[in-house]
Amino acid sequence: MADIGVLVPHEEGVATLSGVPGVTPVRYDPEHDLPEAAATAQVLVPPFLATSEAVALTEKLPGLRLVQLLTAGAENWVGRLPDGVALSDCRGAHGGATAEWIVAVLLAVYRDLPTFVRAQDEQRWDQHQTGELLGARVLIVGAGDVAENTVRRLAPFEVSTTLVGRRARDGVHGIDEVFDLLPDHDACVVIVPLTDDTRGLVGARFLAAMPDGAVLVNAARGPVVDTDALTAELTSRRLRAAVDVTDPEPLPADHPLWKAPGLLLTPHVGGSVPGAMRRAYAIAAEQIAAFARGERPPNLVENGY
């Protein structure tokens, strides 16, 4: 039986997948014409953080049977693939890095580091008392790999964590309980995938249920949060926030969110760390190896078989 052709956008991916039995990785450049091997390739690995425009690549691959993502977020691909093409994500690759970002911004917000950095830029000695992460009550909306990594990293700060998932289970509250839980927590971390159910989840009612001075952290996707509702709460100085994603994204230079008080904003870098590609391709190799054996990839999002 001939090897399965896999189109890969990085040399690191070619090196990793070369060790997978039954697989022949072929490097391609998303900005240029596809190689001849694309005519028979069965697997496509899109670039990291590929936009919805990358979906158009699938139309040029007549033998395509699987799209293997390098990210856990699959919202740009769900429901948009040709018939017979399955979709697998990279769940498990970026949980540690994203959790590290979550802890970093919580510490920065509570210890008022952005204010001190601005004072340093102005050569101004701004000595004042700050808050503290120690002993905070953190509600985590999303109960997957990132949540598990976040709970472990917050434990040394004696933080009490409460998990919320789509459905209630042992140690996890159901999403239907979230409005009752919000008032009793000092911070809320949102790490859900973007779906029809989660789009706009964090709206005016959600934010109003958070206590005065609470911190919202969005490490999910921009449209999970209602931007206007968040901007209003920040402008009133009732809440604080740290976001790695926005709606729209990238955020236009004239958008009011840039100047909203109490906001720490980073440009979608939660998973952008030196080890990201190594970990992503390790997960991708597991998924593609299963596919090559005729099995369902463990991270299957959509079954096109």
PAVEXDO-192353 format. One line per 4 residues: number of its first residue (from 0); their letters; for each residue x, y, z of N, C-alpha, C. Coordinates in nm, 2 decimals. Example, Ala and Ser with C-alpha at 12.3 -4.5 7.8 and 13.67 -1.06 7.14 Angstrom:
0	as	1.32:-0.57:0.78:1.23:-0.45:0.78:1.32:-0.33:0.78  1.28:-0.22:0.71:1.37:-0.11:0.71:1.29:0.00:0.79 $
END
This chain:
0	madi	0.08:-0.12:0.00:0.00:0.00:0.00:0.09:0.13:0.00  0.06:0.22:-0.09:0.14:0.34:-0.10:0.12:0.43:0.03  0.23:0.50:0.06:0.22:0.60:0.17:0.12:0.70:0.14  0.07:0.76:0.25:-0.03:0.87:0.25:0.05:1.00:0.24 $
4	gvlv	0.02:1.08:0.14:0.08:1.21:0.12:0.02:1.31:0.22  0.11:1.39:0.29:0.07:1.49:0.38:0.14:1.62:0.35  0.06:1.72:0.32:0.11:1.86:0.29:0.14:1.93:0.42  0.26:1.98:0.44:0.31:2.04:0.56:0.37:2.17:0.54 $
8	phee	0.33:2.28:0.62:0.39:2.41:0.59:0.52:2.45:0.65  0.58:2.35:0.74:0.70:2.39:0.81:0.80:2.27:0.79  0.93:2.30:0.78:1.03:2.20:0.78:1.03:2.12:0.91  1.00:2.18:1.02:0.99:2.11:1.15:0.89:2.00:1.14 $
12	gvat	0.78:2.03:1.07:0.67:1.93:1.05:0.72:1.82:0.96  0.79:1.85:0.86:0.84:1.75:0.77:0.93:1.65:0.84  1.02:1.71:0.92:1.11:1.62:1.00:1.03:1.53:1.10  0.93:1.58:1.17:0.86:1.51:1.26:0.78:1.40:1.19 $
16	lsgv	0.71:1.43:1.09:0.62:1.34:1.02:0.70:1.23:0.94  0.82:1.26:0.91:0.90:1.16:0.83:0.92:1.03:0.91  0.90:1.04:1.04:0.92:0.92:1.12:0.79:0.85:1.14  0.68:0.89:1.08:0.55:0.82:1.10:0.54:0.72:0.99 $
20	pgvt	0.52:0.59:1.03:0.50:0.48:0.93:0.38:0.51:0.83  0.40:0.48:0.71:0.29:0.49:0.61:0.26:0.64:0.57  0.35:0.73:0.60:0.33:0.87:0.57:0.45:0.93:0.49  0.41:1.01:0.39:0.52:1.09:0.32:0.48:1.23:0.33 $
24	pvry	0.56:1.31:0.41:0.53:1.45:0.42:0.59:1.53:0.31  0.52:1.63:0.26:0.57:1.72:0.15:0.55:1.86:0.19  0.66:1.94:0.19:0.66:2.08:0.23:0.59:2.16:0.12  0.50:2.25:0.17:0.44:2.35:0.07:0.44:2.49:0.13 $
28	dpeh	0.43:2.59:0.05:0.43:2.73:0.09:0.29:2.78:0.06  0.21:2.82:0.16:0.07:2.87:0.14:0.06:2.99:0.05  0.18:3.06:0.04:0.17:3.18:-0.04:0.21:3.16:-0.19  0.24:3.03:-0.23:0.28:3.00:-0.36:0.20:2.88:-0.41 $
32	dlpe	0.23:2.84:-0.54:0.16:2.73:-0.60:0.19:2.60:-0.52  0.09:2.51:-0.51:0.11:2.39:-0.44:0.20:2.29:-0.52  0.28:2.21:-0.45:0.37:2.11:-0.53:0.28:2.01:-0.60  0.35:1.94:-0.69:0.28:1.83:-0.77:0.21:1.73:-0.68 $
36	aaat	0.27:1.70:-0.57:0.22:1.60:-0.48:0.08:1.63:-0.42  0.04:1.76:-0.44:-0.09:1.80:-0.39:-0.20:1.73:-0.46  -0.18:1.68:-0.58:-0.28:1.62:-0.66:-0.33:1.49:-0.60  -0.24:1.42:-0.52:-0.28:1.30:-0.45:-0.27:1.30:-0.30 $
40	aqvl	-0.24:1.41:-0.25:-0.23:1.43:-0.10:-0.36:1.40:-0.03  -0.36:1.32:0.08:-0.48:1.29:0.15:-0.49:1.37:0.28  -0.38:1.43:0.32:-0.39:1.51:0.45:-0.33:1.65:0.43  -0.39:1.75:0.48:-0.34:1.89:0.48:-0.32:1.94:0.62 $
44	vppf	-0.20:1.99:0.65:-0.17:2.06:0.77:-0.17:2.21:0.74  -0.27:2.28:0.78:-0.27:2.43:0.76:-0.16:2.50:0.84  -0.12:2.62:0.81:-0.03:2.69:0.89:-0.08:2.72:1.03  0.00:2.74:1.13:-0.03:2.78:1.26:-0.12:2.91:1.26 $
48	lats	-0.23:2.91:1.34:-0.32:3.02:1.34:-0.37:3.06:1.20  -0.39:2.96:1.12:-0.44:2.99:0.98:-0.58:3.06:0.99  -0.60:3.16:0.90:-0.73:3.22:0.90:-0.82:3.14:0.81  -0.95:3.19:0.80:-1.05:3.12:0.73:-1.01:3.12:0.58 $
52	eava	-0.92:3.21:0.53:-0.88:3.21:0.39:-0.81:3.08:0.36  -0.75:3.02:0.46:-0.67:2.89:0.43:-0.76:2.78:0.39  -0.89:2.79:0.42:-0.99:2.68:0.38:-0.99:2.66:0.23  -0.96:2.77:0.16:-0.96:2.76:0.01:-0.86:2.66:-0.04 $
56	ltek	-0.76:2.63:0.04:-0.66:2.53:-0.01:-0.72:2.40:-0.03  -0.83:2.37:0.04:-0.89:2.23:0.03:-0.95:2.21:-0.11  -0.99:2.32:-0.18:-1.05:2.31:-0.31:-0.95:2.27:-0.41  -0.82:2.28:-0.38:-0.72:2.24:-0.48:-0.66:2.10:-0.45 $
60	lpgl	-0.72:2.03:-0.36:-0.67:1.90:-0.32:-0.78:1.79:-0.35  -0.78:1.73:-0.47:-0.89:1.64:-0.50:-0.89:1.51:-0.42  -0.77:1.47:-0.36:-0.76:1.35:-0.29:-0.77:1.37:-0.14  -0.80:1.49:-0.09:-0.80:1.52:0.05:-0.90:1.44:0.13 $
64	rlvq	-0.86:1.39:0.25:-0.95:1.32:0.33:-0.94:1.36:0.48  -0.84:1.44:0.51:-0.82:1.49:0.65:-0.75:1.62:0.65  -0.80:1.71:0.73:-0.73:1.84:0.77:-0.69:1.83:0.91  -0.56:1.84:0.93:-0.50:1.83:1.07:-0.45:1.96:1.11 $
68	llta	-0.52:2.03:1.21:-0.48:2.16:1.25:-0.36:2.16:1.35  -0.30:2.27:1.36:-0.19:2.29:1.46:-0.23:2.37:1.58  -0.36:2.40:1.58:-0.42:2.47:1.69:-0.54:2.39:1.75  -0.58:2.43:1.87:-0.70:2.37:1.93:-0.82:2.43:1.88 $
72	gaen	-0.82:2.56:1.84:-0.93:2.63:1.79:-0.96:2.58:1.64  -1.08:2.54:1.62:-1.12:2.49:1.49:-1.23:2.57:1.42  -1.26:2.69:1.48:-1.39:2.76:1.43:-1.38:2.80:1.29  -1.26:2.82:1.23:-1.25:2.87:1.09:-1.28:2.75:0.99 $
76	wvgr	-1.28:2.63:1.04:-1.29:2.51:0.96:-1.42:2.43:0.97  -1.48:2.44:1.09:-1.60:2.36:1.12:-1.71:2.39:1.02  -1.77:2.29:0.96:-1.88:2.31:0.86:-1.84:2.37:0.73  -1.71:2.38:0.70:-1.67:2.44:0.58:-1.58:2.35:0.49 $
80	lpdg	-1.57:2.23:0.53:-1.49:2.14:0.45:-1.57:2.06:0.35  -1.51:2.02:0.24:-1.58:1.94:0.14:-1.63:1.81:0.20  -1.74:1.75:0.14:-1.79:1.62:0.18:-1.68:1.52:0.18  -1.67:1.43:0.28:-1.57:1.33:0.28:-1.44:1.37:0.34 $
84	vals	-1.43:1.49:0.39:-1.30:1.54:0.45:-1.32:1.55:0.60  -1.24:1.49:0.68:-1.25:1.49:0.82:-1.16:1.61:0.88  -1.19:1.65:1.00:-1.11:1.76:1.07:-1.07:1.71:1.20  -0.94:1.73:1.23:-0.88:1.70:1.36:-0.81:1.82:1.41 $
88	dcrg	-0.82:1.85:1.54:-0.75:1.96:1.60:-0.63:1.92:1.67  -0.56:2.02:1.74:-0.43:1.99:1.81:-0.45:2.00:1.96  -0.56:1.96:2.01:-0.59:1.97:2.15:-0.48:1.90:2.23  -0.42:1.96:2.33:-0.32:1.90:2.41:-0.18:1.96:2.38 $
92	ahgg	-0.17:2.04:2.27:-0.04:2.10:2.24:-0.01:2.23:2.31  -0.11:2.31:2.33:-0.08:2.45:2.37:-0.14:2.48:2.51  -0.18:2.38:2.58:-0.25:2.41:2.71:-0.15:2.47:2.81  -0.03:2.42:2.81:0.07:2.47:2.91:0.11:2.61:2.88 $
96	atae	0.13:2.65:2.76:0.17:2.78:2.72:0.06:2.88:2.75  -0.06:2.84:2.71:-0.18:2.93:2.73:-0.20:2.95:2.88  -0.19:2.84:2.96:-0.21:2.86:3.10:-0.10:2.95:3.16  0.02:2.94:3.11:0.12:3.03:3.16:0.09:3.18:3.13 $
100	wiva	0.03:3.20:3.01:-0.01:3.34:2.98:-0.12:3.38:3.08  -0.22:3.29:3.11:-0.33:3.33:3.20:-0.27:3.37:3.34  -0.18:3.29:3.39:-0.12:3.32:3.52:-0.04:3.45:3.51  0.03:3.47:3.40:0.11:3.59:3.39:0.02:3.72:3.39 $
104	vlla	-0.09:3.72:3.32:-0.17:3.84:3.31:-0.25:3.86:3.44  -0.29:3.75:3.51:-0.36:3.76:3.64:-0.26:3.83:3.74  -0.14:3.79:3.74:-0.04:3.85:3.83:-0.02:4.00:3.79  -0.01:4.02:3.66:0.02:4.16:3.61:-0.10:4.25:3.65 $
108	vyrd	-0.22:4.20:3.64:-0.34:4.29:3.67:-0.35:4.31:3.82  -0.34:4.20:3.90:-0.35:4.22:4.04:-0.24:4.30:4.10  -0.11:4.28:4.05:0.00:4.36:4.10:0.02:4.49:4.03  -0.07:4.53:3.94:-0.07:4.66:3.87:0.05:4.68:3.79 $
112	lptf	0.11:4.58:3.73:0.23:4.60:3.66:0.22:4.69:3.54  0.11:4.69:3.46:0.10:4.79:3.35:0.12:4.93:3.40  0.06:4.97:3.51:0.07:5.11:3.57:0.22:5.14:3.60  0.29:5.04:3.66:0.43:5.06:3.69:0.52:5.07:3.57 $
116	vraq	0.48:5.00:3.46:0.56:5.01:3.34:0.54:5.15:3.28  0.42:5.20:3.28:0.39:5.33:3.23:0.47:5.44:3.31  0.47:5.42:3.44:0.54:5.51:3.52:0.69:5.51:3.49  0.74:5.39:3.47:0.88:5.37:3.44:0.91:5.45:3.30 $
120	deqr	0.82:5.43:3.21:0.85:5.50:3.08:0.85:5.65:3.10  0.78:5.70:3.20:0.78:5.85:3.23:0.88:5.89:3.33  0.96:5.79:3.38:1.06:5.82:3.48:1.00:5.88:3.61  0.88:5.81:3.64:0.81:5.86:3.76:0.79:5.76:3.86 $
124	wdqh	0.83:5.79:3.99:0.82:5.69:4.10:0.68:5.69:4.15  0.60:5.58:4.12:0.46:5.58:4.15:0.44:5.46:4.26  0.48:5.49:4.38:0.47:5.39:4.48:0.33:5.38:4.53  0.26:5.26:4.53:0.13:5.25:4.58:0.10:5.10:4.61 $
128	qtge	0.00:5.08:4.69:-0.04:4.94:4.72:-0.11:4.88:4.60  -0.09:4.75:4.58:-0.16:4.68:4.47:-0.25:4.57:4.53  -0.32:4.50:4.45:-0.39:4.38:4.49:-0.29:4.26:4.49  -0.35:4.14:4.51:-0.27:4.02:4.51:-0.35:3.90:4.46 $
132	llga	-0.28:3.82:4.39:-0.34:3.70:4.34:-0.36:3.59:4.45  -0.28:3.60:4.55:-0.28:3.50:4.66:-0.42:3.49:4.72  -0.47:3.38:4.72:-0.60:3.35:4.78:-0.72:3.39:4.70  -0.70:3.43:4.58:-0.82:3.47:4.49:-0.91:3.35:4.46 $
136	rvli	-1.03:3.39:4.43:-1.13:3.28:4.38:-1.15:3.30:4.23  -1.11:3.20:4.16:-1.11:3.21:4.01:-1.21:3.11:3.95  -1.30:3.16:3.87:-1.39:3.08:3.80:-1.34:3.06:3.66  -1.33:2.93:3.62:-1.27:2.90:3.49:-1.38:2.84:3.40 $
140	vgag	-1.42:2.91:3.30:-1.53:2.87:3.21:-1.46:2.80:3.09  -1.48:2.67:3.09:-1.40:2.58:3.00:-1.33:2.48:3.09  -1.35:2.35:3.06:-1.29:2.25:3.15:-1.21:2.14:3.08  -1.13:2.19:2.98:-1.05:2.10:2.90:-0.90:2.10:2.94 $
144	dvae	-0.82:2.08:2.84:-0.67:2.08:2.86:-0.62:2.21:2.92  -0.66:2.32:2.87:-0.61:2.45:2.92:-0.65:2.47:3.06  -0.77:2.44:3.09:-0.82:2.45:3.23:-0.74:2.37:3.33  -0.71:2.25:3.29:-0.64:2.16:3.38:-0.50:2.22:3.40 $
148	ntvr	-0.44:2.27:3.30:-0.30:2.33:3.31:-0.31:2.45:3.40  -0.42:2.53:3.38:-0.43:2.65:3.46:-0.45:2.63:3.61  -0.53:2.53:3.64:-0.56:2.49:3.78:-0.42:2.45:3.85  -0.34:2.37:3.78:-0.22:2.33:3.84:-0.12:2.45:3.86 $
152	rlap	-0.12:2.54:3.77:-0.03:2.66:3.78:-0.08:2.76:3.88  -0.21:2.77:3.91:-0.26:2.86:4.01:-0.25:2.81:4.15  -0.24:2.68:4.16:-0.24:2.61:4.30:-0.13:2.67:4.39  -0.01:2.70:4.34:0.10:2.75:4.43:0.06:2.89:4.49 $
156	fevs	-0.03:2.96:4.43:-0.08:3.09:4.48:-0.20:3.08:4.57  -0.23:2.96:4.61:-0.34:2.93:4.70:-0.47:2.98:4.65  -0.48:2.98:4.52:-0.61:3.02:4.45:-0.71:2.91:4.46  -0.83:2.94:4.49:-0.94:2.84:4.48:-1.00:2.85:4.34 $
160	ttlv	-1.01:2.74:4.27:-1.06:2.74:4.13:-1.19:2.66:4.13  -1.28:2.71:4.04:-1.41:2.64:4.01:-1.42:2.63:3.86  -1.45:2.50:3.82:-1.45:2.48:3.67:-1.60:2.47:3.63  -1.62:2.52:3.51:-1.75:2.52:3.44:-1.73:2.46:3.30 $
164	grra	-1.81:2.36:3.27:-1.81:2.30:3.14:-1.95:2.30:3.08  -1.95:2.24:2.96:-2.08:2.24:2.89:-2.19:2.16:2.97  -2.14:2.06:3.03:-2.23:1.97:3.12:-2.17:1.95:3.25  -2.25:1.94:3.35:-2.20:1.91:3.49:-2.15:1.77:3.49 $
168	rdgv	-2.04:1.75:3.57:-1.98:1.62:3.59:-1.90:1.63:3.72  -1.84:1.53:3.76:-1.76:1.53:3.88:-1.65:1.64:3.88  -1.66:1.73:3.97:-1.57:1.84:3.98:-1.59:1.95:3.88  -1.69:1.95:3.80:-1.72:2.05:3.70:-1.87:2.09:3.71 $
172	hgid	-1.89:2.22:3.71:-2.03:2.27:3.71:-2.08:2.28:3.56  -2.20:2.28:3.54:-2.26:2.30:3.41:-2.27:2.44:3.37  -2.27:2.48:3.25:-2.27:2.62:3.20:-2.40:2.68:3.25  -2.51:2.60:3.27:-2.63:2.66:3.32:-2.62:2.72:3.46 $
176	evfd	-2.51:2.69:3.53:-2.49:2.74:3.67:-2.41:2.87:3.67  -2.36:2.91:3.55:-2.25:3.02:3.55:-2.30:3.15:3.62  -2.42:3.19:3.60:-2.47:3.32:3.65:-2.48:3.31:3.80  -2.50:3.20:3.86:-2.50:3.18:4.00:-2.36:3.18:4.06 $
180	llpd	-2.27:3.14:3.98:-2.13:3.12:4.03:-2.05:3.25:4.02  -2.08:3.33:3.92:-2.00:3.45:3.89:-1.99:3.55:4.01  -2.10:3.58:4.08:-2.09:3.68:4.19:-1.99:3.64:4.30  -1.96:3.51:4.32:-1.88:3.46:4.43:-1.73:3.44:4.39 $
184	hdac	-1.69:3.50:4.27:-1.55:3.48:4.23:-1.49:3.62:4.20  -1.36:3.62:4.23:-1.28:3.75:4.21:-1.24:3.76:4.06  -1.22:3.65:3.99:-1.18:3.66:3.85:-1.25:3.55:3.77  -1.27:3.57:3.64:-1.33:3.47:3.56:-1.24:3.45:3.44 $
188	vviv	-1.19:3.33:3.41:-1.11:3.30:3.30:-1.19:3.22:3.20  -1.20:3.27:3.07:-1.28:3.21:2.97:-1.19:3.14:2.87  -1.20:3.01:2.85:-1.12:2.93:2.76:-1.20:2.83:2.69  -1.32:2.87:2.64:-1.40:2.78:2.56:-1.37:2.79:2.41 $
192	pltd	-1.41:2.69:2.34:-1.39:2.70:2.19:-1.50:2.80:2.14  -1.48:2.85:2.02:-1.58:2.94:1.96:-1.68:2.85:1.88  -1.81:2.85:1.93:-1.91:2.77:1.86:-2.04:2.86:1.86  -2.14:2.81:1.80:-2.27:2.89:1.80:-2.32:2.91:1.94 $
196	dtrg	-2.29:2.82:2.03:-2.33:2.83:2.17:-2.25:2.93:2.25  -2.12:2.94:2.22:-2.04:3.03:2.30:-2.02:3.17:2.24  -2.06:3.19:2.11:-2.05:3.32:2.06:-2.13:3.42:2.14  -2.07:3.53:2.19:-2.14:3.62:2.27:-2.18:3.58:2.41 $
200	lvga	-2.12:3.46:2.45:-2.15:3.41:2.58:-2.12:3.51:2.69  -2.01:3.58:2.68:-1.98:3.68:2.78:-2.03:3.82:2.73  -2.16:3.84:2.76:-2.23:3.96:2.72:-2.26:4.05:2.84  -2.35:4.14:2.83:-2.38:4.24:2.93:-2.43:4.17:3.06 $
204	rfla	-2.52:4.06:3.04:-2.57:3.99:3.16:-2.46:3.92:3.24  -2.37:3.85:3.16:-2.26:3.78:3.22:-2.17:3.88:3.30  -2.13:3.99:3.23:-2.04:4.08:3.30:-2.10:4.15:3.42  -2.23:4.18:3.41:-2.30:4.24:3.52:-2.31:4.15:3.65 $
208	ampd	-2.30:4.02:3.62:-2.30:3.92:3.73:-2.17:3.91:3.81  -2.06:3.97:3.75:-1.93:3.97:3.81:-1.93:4.08:3.92  -1.87:4.05:4.03:-1.86:4.15:4.14:-1.77:4.27:4.10  -1.80:4.39:4.17:-1.72:4.51:4.14:-1.57:4.47:4.16 $
212	gavl	-1.49:4.52:4.07:-1.34:4.50:4.08:-1.29:4.37:4.03  -1.38:4.28:3.98:-1.34:4.15:3.93:-1.26:4.16:3.80  -1.19:4.06:3.77:-1.11:4.05:3.65:-1.16:3.95:3.55  -1.18:3.99:3.43:-1.22:3.90:3.32:-1.09:3.87:3.24 $
216	vnaa	-1.06:3.74:3.21:-0.95:3.70:3.13:-1.01:3.62:3.01  -0.98:3.67:2.89:-1.03:3.60:2.77:-0.91:3.54:2.70  -0.90:3.41:2.71:-0.79:3.33:2.64:-0.86:3.24:2.54  -0.98:3.27:2.50:-1.06:3.18:2.41:-1.05:3.24:2.27 $
220	rgpv	-1.16:3.30:2.22:-1.16:3.37:2.10:-1.24:3.50:2.11  -1.20:3.60:2.03:-1.26:3.73:2.05:-1.41:3.73:2.05  -1.48:3.67:1.96:-1.63:3.67:1.96:-1.70:3.61:2.07  -1.63:3.53:2.16:-1.69:3.48:2.28:-1.73:3.59:2.37 $
224	vdtd	-1.67:3.70:2.36:-1.70:3.82:2.45:-1.76:3.93:2.36  -1.87:3.99:2.42:-1.93:4.10:2.35:-1.84:4.23:2.37  -1.77:4.27:2.27:-1.68:4.38:2.28:-1.74:4.51:2.34  -1.85:4.54:2.29:-1.92:4.67:2.34:-1.95:4.66:2.48 $
228	alta	-2.00:4.54:2.53:-2.04:4.52:2.67:-1.91:4.53:2.76  -1.81:4.47:2.71:-1.68:4.47:2.79:-1.63:4.62:2.79  -1.63:4.69:2.68:-1.58:4.82:2.68:-1.66:4.91:2.78  -1.79:4.89:2.78:-1.87:4.97:2.87:-1.83:4.95:3.02 $
232	elts	-1.81:4.82:3.05:-1.78:4.79:3.19:-1.64:4.84:3.23  -1.55:4.83:3.14:-1.41:4.89:3.16:-1.42:5.04:3.17  -1.49:5.10:3.09:-1.50:5.25:3.09:-1.56:5.30:3.22  -1.65:5.22:3.27:-1.71:5.26:3.40:-1.62:5.23:3.52 $
236	rrlr	-1.51:5.16:3.49:-1.41:5.12:3.59:-1.46:5.02:3.69  -1.57:4.96:3.66:-1.63:4.86:3.75:-1.55:4.73:3.75  -1.51:4.69:3.63:-1.44:4.56:3.61:-1.30:4.59:3.55  -1.21:4.49:3.56:-1.08:4.49:3.49:-1.08:4.37:3.40 $
240	aavd	-0.98:4.37:3.30:-0.98:4.26:3.21:-0.84:4.24:3.15  -0.81:4.12:3.11:-0.69:4.09:3.03:-0.74:4.00:2.92  -0.71:4.04:2.79:-0.75:3.97:2.68:-0.64:3.94:2.58  -0.63:3.82:2.53:-0.53:3.79:2.43:-0.60:3.78:2.29 $
244	vtdp	-0.73:3.80:2.28:-0.80:3.79:2.16:-0.91:3.90:2.16  -0.95:3.95:2.04:-1.04:4.05:2.04:-1.14:4.03:1.92  -1.25:4.10:1.92:-1.35:4.10:1.81:-1.38:4.25:1.78  -1.33:4.30:1.67:-1.26:4.23:1.56:-1.11:4.20:1.59 $
248	eplp	-1.05:4.12:1.51:-0.90:4.09:1.53:-0.84:4.08:1.39  -0.73:4.15:1.38:-0.66:4.24:1.47:-0.75:4.36:1.50  -0.72:4.42:1.62:-0.80:4.53:1.67:-0.76:4.66:1.59  -0.86:4.73:1.52:-0.82:4.85:1.45:-0.76:4.95:1.54 $
252	adhp	-0.67:5.03:1.49:-0.60:5.13:1.57:-0.69:5.23:1.64  -0.80:5.26:1.58:-0.89:5.36:1.63:-1.00:5.30:1.72  -0.99:5.17:1.75:-1.09:5.11:1.83:-1.09:5.16:1.98  -1.20:5.19:2.04:-1.20:5.24:2.18:-1.15:5.14:2.28 $
256	lwka	-1.15:5.01:2.25:-1.09:4.91:2.35:-0.95:4.94:2.38  -0.87:4.99:2.29:-0.73:5.02:2.31:-0.71:5.11:2.44  -0.80:5.21:2.45:-0.78:5.30:2.56:-0.87:5.28:2.68  -0.94:5.16:2.68:-1.03:5.13:2.79:-0.94:5.12:2.92 $
260	pgll	-0.98:5.18:3.03:-0.91:5.17:3.16:-0.92:5.03:3.21  -0.81:4.99:3.28:-0.81:4.86:3.35:-0.80:4.74:3.25  -0.75:4.76:3.13:-0.74:4.65:3.03:-0.59:4.63:3.00  -0.55:4.50:3.01:-0.43:4.45:2.96:-0.45:4.37:2.83 $
264	ltph	-0.40:4.41:2.72:-0.43:4.35:2.59:-0.30:4.30:2.53  -0.30:4.17:2.49:-0.19:4.12:2.41:-0.24:4.07:2.28  -0.16:4.07:2.17:-0.21:4.04:2.04:-0.21:3.89:2.00  -0.29:3.81:2.07:-0.31:3.67:2.03:-0.17:3.59:2.04 $
268	vggs	-0.11:3.60:2.15:0.03:3.54:2.17:0.03:3.43:2.28  -0.09:3.39:2.33:-0.09:3.30:2.44:-0.01:3.17:2.41  -0.02:3.12:2.28:0.04:3.00:2.25:0.17:3.02:2.16  0.21:3.14:2.14:0.32:3.18:2.06:0.45:3.17:2.14 $
272	vpga	0.51:3.06:2.15:0.63:3.04:2.23:0.72:2.95:2.15  0.85:2.94:2.19:0.95:2.86:2.11:0.91:2.72:2.09  0.85:2.66:2.20:0.82:2.51:2.19:0.68:2.48:2.12  0.61:2.58:2.07:0.48:2.56:2.02:0.48:2.46:1.90 $
276	mrra	0.56:2.48:1.80:0.56:2.40:1.69:0.60:2.26:1.72  0.70:2.24:1.81:0.74:2.11:1.84:0.63:2.03:1.91  0.56:2.09:2.00:0.45:2.02:2.07:0.33:2.00:1.97  0.31:2.10:1.89:0.20:2.09:1.79:0.22:1.97:1.70 $
280	yaia	0.34:1.96:1.64:0.36:1.85:1.55:0.37:1.72:1.62  0.41:1.71:1.74:0.40:1.59:1.82:0.26:1.54:1.82  0.16:1.63:1.85:0.02:1.59:1.86:-0.03:1.56:1.72  0.01:1.64:1.62:-0.03:1.62:1.48:0.02:1.48:1.43 $
284	aeqi	0.14:1.44:1.47:0.19:1.31:1.43:0.11:1.20:1.48  0.06:1.21:1.61:-0.02:1.11:1.67:-0.16:1.09:1.59  -0.21:1.21:1.55:-0.34:1.21:1.48:-0.32:1.15:1.34  -0.22:1.19:1.27:-0.20:1.14:1.13:-0.16:1.00:1.13 $
288	aafa	-0.08:0.95:1.23:-0.04:0.81:1.24:-0.17:0.72:1.26  -0.26:0.77:1.34:-0.39:0.70:1.35:-0.46:0.69:1.22  -0.47:0.80:1.15:-0.53:0.81:1.02:-0.47:0.71:0.92  -0.34:0.71:0.92:-0.26:0.62:0.83:-0.29:0.47:0.86 $
292	rger	-0.32:0.44:0.98:-0.35:0.30:1.02:-0.50:0.27:1.00  -0.57:0.36:0.94:-0.71:0.34:0.92:-0.80:0.36:1.04  -0.75:0.43:1.14:-0.82:0.45:1.27:-0.87:0.60:1.27  -0.97:0.62:1.36:-1.01:0.76:1.38:-0.91:0.84:1.46 $
296	ppnl	-0.87:0.96:1.42:-0.77:1.04:1.50:-0.84:1.07:1.63  -0.77:1.06:1.74:-0.83:1.09:1.88:-0.89:1.23:1.89  -0.83:1.33:1.82:-0.88:1.46:1.83:-0.98:1.50:1.72  -1.05:1.40:1.67:-1.14:1.43:1.56:-1.25:1.53:1.60 $
300	veng	-1.27:1.63:1.52:-1.37:1.73:1.54:-1.49:1.71:1.45  -1.46:1.68:1.33:-1.57:1.65:1.23:-1.53:1.52:1.16  -1.62:1.43:1.15:-1.59:1.30:1.09:-1.64:1.30:0.94  -1.55:1.31:0.85:-1.58:1.31:0.71:-1.57:1.17:0.65 $
304	y	-1.55:1.07:0.73:-1.53:0.94:0.67:-1.66:0.88:0.63 $
END
